[in-house]
Amino acid sequence: MQYKTLLPPLVLGAAIIAGSAAAEPIFHTPLALPAAKSSLALRAPLNALALAGKRLVTAGQRGHILYSDDGQNWTQAEVPLSSDLTALYFPSAQKGWAVGHEGVILHTTDGGATWTKQLDGKQAADLLVKQYGKPANPNDPVAQRLQQDAEAFAAQGADKPFLDVWFEDDKRGFVIGAFNLILRTEDGGQSWMPWLDRVDNPKGLHLYAIRPAGGTLFIAGEQGLVLKFDRVQRRFTHVDLPYQGTLFGVAGTADLVLVYGLRGNAYRSNDGGASWTKVDTGVNAGLASGLVRSDGSVVLVSQAGHVLLSSDNGTSFNRVKVATTGPAFAVSEASNGAIALAGMGGVRVEALK
């Protein structure tokens, strides 16, 4: 299994070497080294983009997080580590979360200007061992698998990435990632609870995206995996999809669920995932990100730079011409009806005509 293929090559748990030729090199893991300030940070590959109130916040390689109040002038945030970051989410203008490689979870309370670490991969593995390391029924095959998974996470160290984050409000949220990794918090990240046993994902497929859609929460993942949150059972249940390719995202409204991924594939449902219709996107590139705008229109962007717009609730999409074309990994609304795109060359704001 591979991590999200649309992302640029990321450093996984690499050590950073410091010191002079005359001295023994000092090795620092990304978890121990704050993100370096650089005038080139905005031009580095950026994987995530979010709105904090009216402020745009973006994140990417080496722990770089930047923010802008006008979409043009950017300030680099204070970040206590240099792990590659994959996703951002702000449930309010001031409070937000970022996640990434080495199992990191970061939190801000000032709109993305400064960040603190809430969790890393080693701490996450310890949580899994505590939760699943001594099953009440050791003969239960599910309990055995969870115990093995927990032990494997602990043995392999802080090398598993979180790939998405979503919060219902300032207290309650989820982070998801590779090999069925999923944690839940109900106190704003002061504590986290493993939810691996509450996900219908026996193969341990990667979980790429989590967002509200169709009146509940949906997760999209590897090999056509779609999961729907059952609020009564408090677990994510499997949803059949007529497609086996990897899905990178999910977007939706109260009556729409739209999942999308490799080779321009997208499917929509208007009955909570009971049935699906293939959407003709007109492109063959991986669809990296999407959103439902405040006016109800739906935007999808591809890793090849396509910008697709739907004005009929995701039934059909038209390609939109933009001023600058380039690979896009994340999309967000911006001011005055424009959208912001983050990718290989930084962030650009585009008007949709």
Residue frames relative to the residue before (quaternion, step in Angstrom):
aa qw qx qy qz dx dy dz
M 1.0000 0.0000 0.0000 0.0000 0.00 0.00 0.00
Q 0.2222 -0.7798 0.5744 0.1123 3.55 -1.09 0.74
Y 0.5157 -0.5926 0.5075 0.3540 3.50 -1.29 0.39
K 0.7848 -0.3624 0.2303 0.4468 3.51 -1.35 0.19
T 0.3231 -0.8136 0.4526 0.1699 3.55 -0.24 1.28
L 0.6132 0.5673 -0.3728 0.4039 3.58 1.10 -0.40
L 0.5928 0.5723 -0.3798 0.4204 3.60 1.16 -0.35
P 0.5396 -0.5932 0.4647 0.3755 3.58 -1.11 0.52
P 0.6541 -0.4956 0.3572 0.4460 3.62 -1.16 0.35
L 0.1374 -0.8071 0.5733 0.0339 3.55 -0.77 1.08
V 0.4978 -0.6384 0.4969 0.3126 3.53 -1.18 0.61
L 0.1533 -0.8011 0.5753 0.0603 3.57 -0.64 1.10
G 0.8523 -0.1268 0.0595 0.5040 3.55 -0.36 1.25
A 0.3330 0.7672 -0.4988 0.2273 3.60 1.11 0.44
A 0.4005 -0.6872 0.5478 0.2594 3.53 -1.16 0.61
I 0.2721 -0.7383 0.5962 0.1593 3.53 -1.13 0.72
I 0.2703 -0.7939 0.5310 0.1215 3.55 -0.78 1.09
A 0.0375 -0.7767 0.6288 0.0003 3.54 -0.96 0.94
G 0.5433 0.6243 -0.4512 0.3339 3.59 -1.22 0.39
S 0.4924 -0.6532 0.4918 0.2983 3.55 -1.27 0.25
A 0.6806 -0.4922 0.3526 0.4125 3.53 -1.33 0.24
A 0.6778 0.5075 -0.2917 0.4448 3.55 1.14 -0.59
A 0.7232 0.3915 -0.2298 0.5204 3.57 1.20 -0.28
E 0.6016 -0.5290 0.4433 0.4021 3.53 -1.28 0.34
P 0.4800 -0.6717 0.4655 0.3189 3.62 -0.85 0.85
I 0.2788 -0.7315 0.6018 0.1582 3.51 -1.17 0.73
F 0.2364 -0.7906 0.5537 0.1120 3.55 -0.75 1.05
H 0.0451 -0.7816 0.6221 -0.0028 3.55 -0.88 1.02
T 0.3349 -0.7064 0.5766 0.2372 3.57 -0.85 0.85
P 0.6499 -0.5205 0.3655 0.4159 3.61 -1.16 0.42
L 0.6157 0.5647 -0.3515 0.4224 3.59 1.13 -0.57
A 0.7296 0.4329 -0.2291 0.4774 3.58 1.16 -0.56
L 0.7076 0.4407 -0.2434 0.4958 3.58 1.25 -0.25
P 0.4031 -0.7181 0.5057 0.2572 3.64 -0.60 1.06
A 0.5982 -0.5571 0.4326 0.3804 3.56 -1.19 0.55
A 0.4132 -0.7267 0.4977 0.2311 3.56 -0.81 1.04
K 0.4226 -0.6710 0.5443 0.2736 3.54 -1.07 0.76
S 0.0994 0.7990 -0.5810 0.1190 3.57 -0.85 0.99
S 0.4730 -0.6673 0.5019 0.2813 3.54 -1.04 0.80
L 0.6683 0.4910 -0.2859 0.4801 3.57 1.28 -0.32
A 0.3809 0.7634 -0.4654 0.2357 3.60 1.26 -0.02
L 0.6707 0.5101 -0.3067 0.4426 3.58 0.97 -0.81
R 0.6826 0.4758 -0.2899 0.4729 3.59 1.18 -0.45
A 0.5247 0.6199 -0.4144 0.4106 3.59 1.25 -0.15
P 0.6463 -0.5078 0.3707 0.4323 3.62 -1.16 0.35
L 0.1059 -0.7906 0.6031 0.0109 3.55 -0.85 1.08
N 0.2538 -0.8343 0.4838 0.0744 3.54 -0.64 1.20
A 0.7962 0.2524 -0.0892 0.5425 3.59 1.17 -0.53
L 0.0191 -0.7817 0.6226 -0.0295 3.53 -1.20 0.66
A 0.0983 0.7983 -0.5863 0.0961 3.59 -0.92 0.89
L 0.3977 -0.6705 0.5679 0.2643 3.52 -1.33 0.36
A 0.1095 -0.7399 0.6612 0.0576 3.53 -1.01 0.96
G 0.7524 -0.1334 0.0459 0.6435 3.54 0.24 1.28
K 0.7559 -0.2649 0.2322 0.5518 3.58 -0.47 -1.23
R 0.5534 0.6188 -0.3811 0.4070 3.59 1.29 -0.03
L 0.3150 -0.7190 0.5874 0.1971 3.57 -1.05 0.81
V 0.0522 -0.7751 0.6297 0.0060 3.55 -1.00 0.91
T 0.0415 -0.7993 0.5995 -0.0060 3.57 -0.93 0.92
A 0.0862 -0.7962 0.5986 0.0205 3.57 -1.17 0.60
G 0.0752 0.8180 -0.5667 0.0639 3.54 -1.17 0.58
Q 0.8496 -0.1588 0.1162 0.4894 3.52 -1.06 -0.79
R 0.8605 0.1867 -0.1493 0.4498 3.50 -1.39 0.58
G 0.6683 -0.5421 0.2960 0.4147 3.54 1.09 0.68
H 0.4042 0.7298 -0.4729 0.2836 3.58 1.21 0.20
I 0.0532 0.7407 -0.6677 0.0522 3.54 -0.96 1.01
L 0.0212 -0.7931 0.6084 -0.0198 3.57 -0.92 0.94
Y 0.1216 -0.7968 0.5880 0.0675 3.57 -1.17 0.51
S 0.0822 -0.7920 0.6049 0.0070 3.55 -1.20 0.65
D 0.2958 -0.7600 0.5553 0.1628 3.55 -1.01 0.82
D 0.7640 0.3077 -0.1956 0.5323 3.59 1.26 -0.11
G 0.5188 -0.6643 0.3997 0.3602 3.59 1.28 0.01
Q 0.7048 0.4366 -0.2592 0.4955 3.57 1.26 -0.05
N 0.7695 0.2688 -0.1308 0.5644 3.56 0.92 -0.95
W 0.1146 -0.8318 0.5431 -0.0083 3.54 -0.70 1.16
T 0.1701 -0.7625 0.6193 0.0779 3.52 -1.17 0.78
Q 0.3771 -0.7263 0.5239 0.2361 3.58 -0.90 0.89
A 0.4098 -0.7352 0.4981 0.2084 3.55 -0.89 1.02
E 0.4991 -0.6015 0.5285 0.3314 3.51 -1.37 0.27
V 0.0347 0.8064 -0.5827 0.0943 3.58 -0.52 1.23
P 0.3957 -0.7845 0.4313 0.2052 3.63 -0.65 1.08
L 0.7679 0.2500 -0.1613 0.5673 3.62 1.23 0.05
S 0.3623 -0.7475 0.5219 0.1938 3.56 -1.26 0.31
S 0.2836 0.7450 -0.5401 0.2699 3.57 1.08 0.71
D 0.5335 -0.6065 0.4750 0.3493 3.57 -1.14 0.61
L 0.2460 -0.7900 0.5530 0.0978 3.55 -0.90 1.01
T 0.2570 -0.8230 0.5017 0.0706 3.55 -0.95 0.95
A 0.8303 0.0580 0.0210 0.5540 3.63 1.03 -0.64
L 0.1431 -0.7656 0.6247 0.0565 3.53 -1.30 0.61
Y 0.0954 0.7773 -0.6218 0.0021 3.56 -1.23 0.44
F 0.0993 -0.7782 0.6194 0.0280 3.54 -1.03 0.93
P 0.2188 -0.7778 0.5732 0.1363 3.62 -0.53 1.10
S 0.7740 0.1256 -0.0884 0.6142 3.59 1.29 -0.30
A 0.7034 -0.4888 0.3089 0.4133 3.57 -1.24 0.25
Q 0.7585 0.3929 -0.2007 0.4796 3.59 1.03 -0.72
K 0.7787 0.3440 -0.1722 0.4956 3.58 0.91 -0.89
G 0.1420 0.7920 -0.5801 0.1269 3.53 -0.89 1.00
W 0.2708 -0.7497 0.5852 0.1486 3.53 -1.35 0.28
A 0.1024 -0.7512 0.6485 0.0679 3.53 -1.25 0.63
V 0.0953 -0.7906 0.6033 0.0433 3.58 -1.09 0.71
G 0.1016 0.8192 -0.5611 0.0612 3.53 -1.25 0.34
H 0.7950 -0.2920 0.2390 0.4750 3.51 -1.28 -0.54
E 0.7517 0.2958 -0.3144 0.4986 3.53 -1.32 0.51
G 0.5659 -0.6523 0.3650 0.3480 3.57 1.18 0.57
V 0.3555 0.7752 -0.4684 0.2307 3.59 1.09 0.59
I 0.0768 -0.7258 0.6809 0.0602 3.49 -1.29 0.69
L 0.0903 -0.7943 0.6007 0.0074 3.56 -0.75 1.14
H 0.1534 -0.7889 0.5919 0.0621 3.57 -1.19 0.64
T 0.0901 -0.7734 0.6251 0.0544 3.55 -1.13 0.73
T 0.1686 -0.7759 0.5992 0.1024 3.56 -1.16 0.65
D 0.7069 0.4168 -0.2624 0.5076 3.60 1.26 0.17
G 0.6923 -0.5260 0.2766 0.4093 3.55 0.96 0.89
G 0.7285 -0.4657 0.2335 0.4449 3.55 1.14 0.61
A 0.4749 0.6871 -0.4417 0.3276 3.60 1.23 0.09
T 0.7886 0.0538 -0.0125 0.6124 3.59 1.03 -0.82
W 0.1672 -0.8021 0.5720 0.0380 3.53 -1.09 0.82
T 0.1417 -0.7569 0.6307 0.0961 3.53 -1.24 0.59
K 0.4691 -0.6685 0.4981 0.2916 3.56 -1.14 0.61
Q 0.2120 -0.7715 0.5881 0.1181 3.56 -0.93 0.94
L 0.8059 -0.0253 0.0752 0.5867 3.59 1.03 -0.73
D 0.0814 -0.7536 0.6436 0.1062 3.54 -1.30 0.43
G 0.7497 -0.4453 0.2588 0.4154 3.56 -1.30 0.18
K 0.6199 0.5328 -0.3458 0.4607 3.58 1.06 -0.67
Q 0.6708 0.4791 -0.2940 0.4838 3.58 0.93 -0.86
A 0.6276 0.5282 -0.3368 0.4622 3.59 1.04 -0.73
A 0.6420 0.5153 -0.3212 0.4681 3.60 0.98 -0.82
D 0.6285 0.5291 -0.3353 0.4611 3.58 1.01 -0.76
L 0.6270 0.5293 -0.3316 0.4656 3.58 1.05 -0.74
L 0.6548 0.5125 -0.3136 0.4586 3.58 0.99 -0.84
V 0.6515 0.5062 -0.3179 0.4670 3.59 0.94 -0.86
K 0.6492 0.5175 -0.3163 0.4591 3.58 0.97 -0.83
Q 0.7049 0.4726 -0.2599 0.4606 3.58 0.99 -0.89
Y 0.8415 0.2160 -0.0553 0.4921 3.57 0.84 -1.01
G 0.4846 0.7259 -0.4050 0.2722 3.59 1.25 -0.19
K 0.7786 0.1794 -0.1035 0.5924 3.58 1.16 -0.56
P 0.1457 -0.8383 0.5199 0.0749 3.59 0.29 1.25
A 0.5534 -0.6195 0.4503 0.3274 3.55 -1.09 0.77
N 0.7703 0.1612 -0.0950 0.6096 3.56 1.12 -0.71
P 0.2182 -0.8295 0.5000 0.1197 3.62 0.04 1.25
N 0.6355 0.5320 -0.3314 0.4509 3.61 1.24 -0.25
D 0.5201 0.6231 -0.4148 0.4113 3.56 1.28 -0.15
P 0.4376 -0.7286 0.4514 0.2716 3.64 -0.58 1.08
V 0.6210 0.5275 -0.3485 0.4633 3.60 1.06 -0.66
A 0.6577 0.5006 -0.3034 0.4740 3.57 0.95 -0.88
Q 0.6240 0.5356 -0.3317 0.4623 3.59 1.06 -0.74
R 0.6618 0.5034 -0.3095 0.4613 3.57 0.93 -0.90
L 0.6611 0.5040 -0.3097 0.4614 3.58 0.94 -0.86
Q 0.6262 0.5263 -0.3325 0.4694 3.58 1.05 -0.75
Q 0.6585 0.5026 -0.3030 0.4711 3.59 0.95 -0.88
D 0.6413 0.5211 -0.3232 0.4613 3.57 0.99 -0.83
A 0.6577 0.5125 -0.3105 0.4564 3.58 0.92 -0.90
E 0.6684 0.4973 -0.2993 0.4653 3.57 0.92 -0.88
A 0.6397 0.5196 -0.3233 0.4650 3.58 1.06 -0.75
F 0.6239 0.5284 -0.3376 0.4665 3.61 0.97 -0.82
A 0.6789 0.4954 -0.2928 0.4561 3.57 0.91 -0.93
A 0.6829 0.5021 -0.2922 0.4429 3.58 0.94 -0.89
Q 0.7181 0.4629 -0.2539 0.4535 3.57 1.02 -0.77
G 0.4730 -0.7072 0.4257 0.3081 3.59 1.23 -0.11
A 0.7258 -0.4544 0.3210 0.4047 3.51 -1.38 -0.17
D 0.3603 0.7597 -0.4746 0.2604 3.57 0.56 1.13
K 0.5888 0.5780 -0.3767 0.4211 3.62 1.22 -0.01
P 0.3155 -0.7808 0.5071 0.1836 3.59 -0.74 1.00
F 0.3352 -0.6196 0.6529 0.2784 3.47 -1.39 0.38
L 0.2439 -0.8179 0.5150 0.0788 3.57 -0.91 0.97
D 0.8038 0.0182 -0.0474 0.5927 3.60 1.20 -0.21
V 0.1294 -0.7652 0.6281 0.0557 3.52 -1.32 0.44
W 0.0554 0.7782 -0.6240 0.0447 3.56 -1.10 0.74
F 0.0921 -0.7896 0.6060 0.0303 3.55 -1.02 0.89
E 0.4371 -0.6906 0.5208 0.2465 3.53 -1.00 0.91
D 0.7622 -0.0779 0.0823 0.6374 3.55 1.14 -0.78
D 0.7588 -0.3832 0.2490 0.4641 3.61 -1.19 -0.31
K 0.7223 0.4336 -0.2423 0.4813 3.60 1.23 -0.19
R 0.8123 0.3062 -0.1165 0.4825 3.57 0.77 -1.04
G 0.2695 0.7774 -0.5320 0.2002 3.54 -0.75 1.08
F 0.3357 -0.7148 0.5807 0.1978 3.53 -1.42 0.11
V 0.0891 -0.7078 0.6880 0.1331 3.51 -1.37 0.40
I 0.0919 -0.7983 0.5950 0.0179 3.58 -1.02 0.84
G 0.0502 0.8328 -0.5495 0.0450 3.56 -1.20 0.44
A 0.8259 -0.2484 0.1900 0.4692 3.50 -1.28 -0.54
F 0.8620 0.1350 -0.1004 0.4782 3.55 -1.26 0.60
N 0.7062 -0.4978 0.2585 0.4320 3.56 0.88 1.06
L 0.3464 0.7487 -0.4995 0.2645 3.59 1.15 0.38
I 0.1871 0.7689 -0.5888 0.1647 3.58 -0.72 1.09
L 0.0366 -0.7820 0.6219 -0.0185 3.54 -0.93 1.03
R 0.2170 -0.7669 0.5968 0.0929 3.53 -1.24 0.68
T 0.0479 -0.7741 0.6291 0.0528 3.58 -1.09 0.72
E 0.1338 -0.7778 0.6082 0.0850 3.54 -1.17 0.63
D 0.7035 0.4016 -0.2664 0.5223 3.57 1.28 0.31
G 0.6682 -0.5431 0.2972 0.4126 3.55 1.02 0.79
G 0.6998 -0.4894 0.2663 0.4470 3.57 1.16 0.54
Q 0.4132 0.6870 -0.4961 0.3335 3.60 1.20 0.22
S 0.7728 0.0293 -0.0333 0.6331 3.55 1.21 -0.58
W 0.1810 -0.7799 0.5945 0.0749 3.54 -1.21 0.67
M 0.1801 -0.7819 0.5915 0.0790 3.55 -1.08 0.83
P 0.4264 -0.6889 0.5177 0.2750 3.63 -0.83 0.92
W 0.1392 -0.7920 0.5921 0.0533 3.54 -1.06 0.86
L 0.2531 0.8026 -0.5136 0.1674 3.62 1.12 0.43
D 0.6740 0.4975 -0.2894 0.4630 3.57 1.10 -0.68
R 0.6845 0.4645 -0.2822 0.4858 3.60 1.26 -0.11
V 0.6188 0.5073 -0.3327 0.4991 3.56 1.24 0.51
D 0.3400 -0.7342 0.5531 0.1984 3.59 -0.84 1.01
N 0.4022 0.6882 -0.4827 0.3627 3.55 0.38 1.32
P 0.0381 -0.8679 0.4948 0.0222 3.61 0.67 1.10
K 0.6492 0.5114 -0.3279 0.4578 3.62 1.14 -0.45
G 0.4018 -0.7294 0.4697 0.2930 3.59 1.22 -0.18
L 0.2005 0.8067 -0.5272 0.1762 3.57 1.04 0.80
H 0.5938 -0.5793 0.4228 0.3649 3.56 -1.20 0.57
L 0.2592 -0.7323 0.6132 0.1433 3.55 -1.13 0.79
Y 0.1795 -0.8529 0.4871 0.0544 3.58 -0.43 1.24
A 0.8330 0.0378 0.0331 0.5510 3.60 0.91 -0.78
I 0.0389 -0.7727 0.6335 0.0125 3.55 -1.16 0.73
R 0.1913 0.7711 -0.5826 0.1717 3.56 -0.77 1.09
P 0.5330 -0.5989 0.4747 0.3632 3.60 -1.20 0.43
A 0.1870 0.7493 -0.6168 0.1520 3.55 -1.07 0.84
G 0.8456 0.1834 -0.1190 0.4870 3.55 -1.16 0.56
G 0.7042 -0.4860 0.2636 0.4454 3.58 1.07 0.65
T 0.7668 0.2126 -0.1641 0.5830 3.60 1.24 0.09
L 0.6028 -0.5275 0.4213 0.4252 3.61 -1.16 -0.56
F 0.1049 -0.7747 0.6198 0.0679 3.55 -1.12 0.72
I 0.1777 -0.7353 0.6433 0.1182 3.52 -1.27 0.63
A 0.1313 -0.7669 0.6240 0.0727 3.56 -1.04 0.85
G 0.0325 0.8409 -0.5355 0.0707 3.55 -0.95 0.83
E 0.8094 -0.2915 0.2463 0.4464 3.45 -1.39 -0.45
Q 0.8602 0.1397 -0.1038 0.4793 3.56 -1.26 0.62
G 0.7080 -0.4885 0.2630 0.4369 3.58 0.92 0.91
L 0.3501 0.7589 -0.4877 0.2522 3.57 1.20 0.35
V 0.0462 0.7586 -0.6479 0.0510 3.55 -0.91 1.04
L 0.0556 -0.7964 0.6018 -0.0195 3.54 -0.86 1.04
K 0.1753 -0.7852 0.5909 0.0592 3.55 -1.05 0.87
F 0.4070 -0.7285 0.4976 0.2369 3.56 -0.86 0.96
D 0.1999 -0.7504 0.6242 0.0851 3.54 -0.83 1.14
R 0.3158 -0.7969 0.4839 0.1764 3.59 -0.30 1.24
V 0.6187 0.5345 -0.3517 0.4558 3.60 1.14 -0.51
Q 0.7395 0.3858 -0.2144 0.5082 3.58 0.85 -0.99
R 0.2436 -0.7837 0.5160 0.2456 3.58 1.26 -0.49
R 0.5970 0.4926 -0.4014 0.4897 3.52 0.75 1.17
F 0.4480 -0.6586 0.5340 0.2835 3.54 -1.30 0.40
T 0.1642 -0.8185 0.5491 0.0397 3.55 -0.55 1.24
H 0.5708 -0.6254 0.4257 0.3191 3.55 -1.15 0.73
V 0.1353 -0.7631 0.6294 0.0563 3.54 -1.11 0.87
D 0.4108 -0.7151 0.5106 0.2433 3.58 -0.82 0.99
L 0.0235 -0.7751 0.6311 -0.0171 3.54 -1.00 0.94
P 0.3997 -0.7348 0.4895 0.2465 3.65 -0.85 0.88
Y 0.6369 0.4573 -0.3370 0.5212 3.57 0.88 0.97
Q 0.2213 -0.8146 0.5289 0.0884 3.57 -0.87 0.98
G 0.5082 0.6507 -0.4260 0.3699 3.59 1.24 0.12
T 0.6300 -0.5626 0.3821 0.3750 3.54 -1.23 0.45
L 0.2445 -0.7519 0.6026 0.1079 3.53 -1.11 0.89
F 0.2508 -0.7993 0.5330 0.1185 3.55 -0.87 0.98
G 0.8407 0.0900 -0.0204 0.5336 3.58 1.12 -0.42
V 0.1347 -0.7437 0.6466 0.1032 3.48 -1.43 0.24
A 0.0211 0.7703 -0.6364 0.0356 3.54 -1.06 0.84
G 0.1735 0.8221 -0.5326 0.1018 3.56 -1.13 0.34
T 0.3494 -0.6691 0.6105 0.2400 3.47 -1.48 -0.08
A 0.7653 -0.3379 0.2544 0.4851 3.57 -1.26 -0.27
D 0.8030 0.2313 -0.1279 0.5341 3.61 1.09 -0.61
L 0.6899 0.4332 -0.2831 0.5062 3.61 1.22 0.21
V 0.0374 -0.7338 0.6772 0.0400 3.52 -1.16 0.82
L 0.0044 -0.7942 0.6060 -0.0448 3.57 -0.72 1.10
V 0.0326 -0.7825 0.6218 -0.0056 3.58 -0.73 1.10
Y 0.0220 -0.8156 0.5754 -0.0561 3.57 -1.03 0.78
G 0.0871 0.8225 -0.5551 0.0880 3.56 -1.18 0.53
L 0.8750 -0.0421 0.0472 0.4800 3.52 -1.02 -0.97
R 0.8795 0.1091 -0.0764 0.4570 3.52 -1.33 0.63
G 0.6880 -0.5241 0.2834 0.4143 3.58 0.98 0.81
N 0.4331 0.7188 -0.4533 0.3004 3.57 1.23 0.21
A 0.0934 0.7683 -0.6274 0.0855 3.55 -1.01 0.91
Y 0.0811 -0.7769 0.6241 0.0184 3.55 -1.12 0.78
R 0.1564 -0.7934 0.5848 0.0641 3.54 -1.08 0.80
S 0.0947 -0.7744 0.6237 0.0480 3.53 -1.23 0.59
N 0.1784 -0.7795 0.5925 0.0975 3.55 -1.09 0.82
D 0.6975 0.4163 -0.2809 0.5112 3.58 1.25 0.28
G 0.6849 -0.5350 0.2838 0.4052 3.53 0.96 0.90
G 0.7080 -0.4628 0.2579 0.4669 3.58 1.16 0.53
A 0.4367 0.6942 -0.4694 0.3273 3.62 1.21 0.14
S 0.7857 0.0157 -0.0098 0.6183 3.58 1.09 -0.66
W 0.2115 -0.7951 0.5642 0.0689 3.55 -1.17 0.68
T 0.1601 -0.7570 0.6265 0.0938 3.54 -1.22 0.64
K 0.4215 -0.6963 0.5188 0.2614 3.57 -0.86 0.93
V 0.2663 -0.7585 0.5799 0.1321 3.55 -0.99 0.93
D 0.3318 -0.7247 0.5686 0.2033 3.57 -0.90 0.94
T 0.1375 -0.8274 0.5419 0.0528 3.58 -0.25 1.26
G 0.4113 -0.7443 0.4436 0.2829 3.56 1.22 -0.39
V 0.7008 0.3879 -0.2727 0.5330 3.60 1.25 0.17
N 0.3260 -0.7515 0.5463 0.1745 3.54 -1.26 0.47
A 0.5354 0.6157 -0.4026 0.4150 3.59 1.26 0.22
G 0.6258 -0.5508 0.3974 0.3836 3.55 -1.22 0.48
L 0.3218 -0.7316 0.5717 0.1853 3.55 -0.90 0.98
A 0.2422 -0.8497 0.4622 0.0759 3.52 -0.34 1.32
S 0.8175 -0.0170 0.0772 0.5705 3.58 0.98 -0.79
G 0.0077 0.8019 -0.5973 0.0133 3.56 -1.22 0.44
L 0.0141 -0.7912 0.6108 0.0274 3.54 -1.28 0.27
V 0.3585 -0.6478 0.6154 0.2704 3.49 -1.39 0.32
R 0.3351 -0.7697 0.5125 0.1807 3.57 -0.60 1.15
S 0.6885 -0.4993 0.3405 0.4009 3.55 -1.28 0.32
D 0.6789 0.4649 -0.3013 0.4818 3.61 1.17 -0.44
G 0.6153 -0.5844 0.3269 0.4160 3.58 1.32 0.12
S 0.5452 0.5995 -0.4169 0.4117 3.60 1.18 -0.20
V 0.3305 -0.7430 0.5582 0.1645 3.55 -1.23 0.59
V 0.1239 -0.7888 0.6004 0.0449 3.56 -0.94 0.94
L 0.0456 -0.7529 0.6558 0.0322 3.55 -1.09 0.84
V 0.0975 -0.7837 0.6102 0.0625 3.59 -1.06 0.72
S 0.2919 -0.7771 0.5399 0.1395 3.55 -1.10 0.73
Q 0.6143 -0.5578 0.4205 0.3669 3.51 -1.30 0.36
A 0.6397 0.4920 -0.3268 0.4918 3.59 1.28 -0.14
G 0.6287 -0.5787 0.3179 0.4108 3.57 1.29 0.03
H 0.4363 0.6850 -0.4793 0.3327 3.62 1.20 0.15
V 0.1162 -0.7357 0.6611 0.0907 3.54 -1.20 0.70
L 0.0801 -0.8160 0.5722 -0.0190 3.56 -0.57 1.21
L 0.1190 -0.8066 0.5787 0.0175 3.57 -0.94 0.95
S 0.0885 -0.7774 0.6219 0.0332 3.54 -1.02 0.92
S 0.1426 -0.7876 0.5959 0.0649 3.54 -0.95 0.96
D 0.6791 0.4529 -0.2879 0.5008 3.59 1.27 0.21
N 0.6705 -0.5470 0.2914 0.4078 3.55 0.91 1.01
G 0.7233 -0.4728 0.2453 0.4396 3.56 0.98 0.84
T 0.4260 0.7090 -0.4691 0.3097 3.61 1.22 0.21
S 0.7925 -0.0161 0.0308 0.6088 3.58 1.01 -0.81
F 0.2130 -0.7776 0.5829 0.1009 3.55 -1.22 0.58
N 0.1611 -0.7535 0.6297 0.0986 3.53 -1.19 0.69
R 0.4596 -0.6717 0.5037 0.2896 3.54 -1.04 0.75
V 0.2385 -0.7781 0.5720 0.1027 3.56 -0.91 1.00
K 0.3872 -0.7011 0.5458 0.2464 3.57 -0.96 0.86
V 0.0826 -0.7861 0.6121 0.0241 3.55 -0.95 0.93
A 0.6433 -0.5657 0.3591 0.3703 3.53 -1.19 0.56
T 0.7967 0.1360 -0.0487 0.5869 3.57 0.99 -0.84
T 0.1816 -0.7903 0.5789 0.0853 3.58 -0.77 1.03
G 0.2855 0.7382 -0.5757 0.2050 3.54 -0.93 0.92
P 0.6780 -0.4937 0.3379 0.4270 3.59 -1.17 0.46
A 0.1151 -0.7925 0.5980 0.0322 3.56 -0.92 0.98
F 0.1819 -0.7939 0.5743 0.0820 3.55 -0.93 0.94
A 0.7999 0.0899 -0.0381 0.5921 3.61 1.20 -0.40
V 0.1186 -0.7800 0.6123 0.0522 3.55 -1.18 0.65
S 0.0044 0.7778 -0.6283 0.0171 3.55 -1.16 0.69
E 0.5406 -0.5560 0.4954 0.3913 3.54 -1.25 0.29
A 0.1281 -0.7505 0.6411 0.0966 3.54 -1.26 0.49
S 0.7136 -0.4539 0.3040 0.4387 3.58 -1.24 -0.08
N 0.8406 0.2352 -0.1647 0.4593 3.55 -1.34 0.41
G 0.7037 -0.5057 0.2669 0.4218 3.56 1.02 0.82
A 0.5180 0.6310 -0.4241 0.3919 3.58 1.24 0.12
I 0.3139 -0.7029 0.5898 0.2442 3.54 -1.35 0.04
A 0.2875 -0.7172 0.6033 0.1977 3.55 -1.26 0.44
L 0.1374 -0.7836 0.6044 0.0430 3.55 -1.04 0.88
A 0.1343 -0.7753 0.6138 0.0645 3.56 -0.95 0.93
G 0.1899 0.7968 -0.5531 0.1520 3.57 -0.98 0.81
M 0.8402 -0.1940 0.1420 0.4862 3.52 -1.14 -0.71
G 0.7842 0.3380 -0.1722 0.4910 3.59 0.99 -0.75
G 0.7158 -0.4085 0.2571 0.5047 3.58 1.15 0.42
V 0.6311 -0.5060 0.4188 0.4127 3.56 -1.15 -0.70
R 0.0022 0.7744 -0.6326 -0.0075 3.55 -1.03 0.81
V 0.3109 -0.7321 0.5825 0.1675 3.54 -1.16 0.73
E 0.0647 -0.8171 0.5724 -0.0245 3.54 -0.76 1.11
A 0.3619 -0.6972 0.5788 0.2189 3.54 -1.06 0.84
L 0.2805 -0.7468 0.5789 0.1689 3.57 -0.97 0.84
K 0.0898 -0.8189 0.5669 0.0042 3.57 -0.61 1.17
